[in-house]
Amino acid sequence: MPAIENDQVNLVWDSTIITDRCVPHNRLDVIIALKEKHHWLQVDAAVPDDGNIVNTDAWKIERYQEVVLEVRWIHQVQVVLVPLVIGALRTVSKNFAK
């Protein structure tokens, strides 16, 4: 499990999130844990064809909702899922600016 950690932030990538119950999609690309704020950013990236950006963005949000809820419950932290979807020709969804 590759990680970088200091007093304020824990950055983990390419690792599985351990939960109390079986969650089918529990492997995100990057997890950034802000320790003092009890806040996690869960990032999952994709580079689809430009015509599939909206579908891929929605699919990622739906796919990882269960693990977001589990992490909130187990670790008592705020969790934000960041679907990083950039089209093959650099097109992004309307949600990208958020």
Helices and strands as residue ranges (DSSP letters): E 3-5, E 9-16, E 27-34, E 39-46, G 50-52, H 53-75, E 78-85, G 94-97
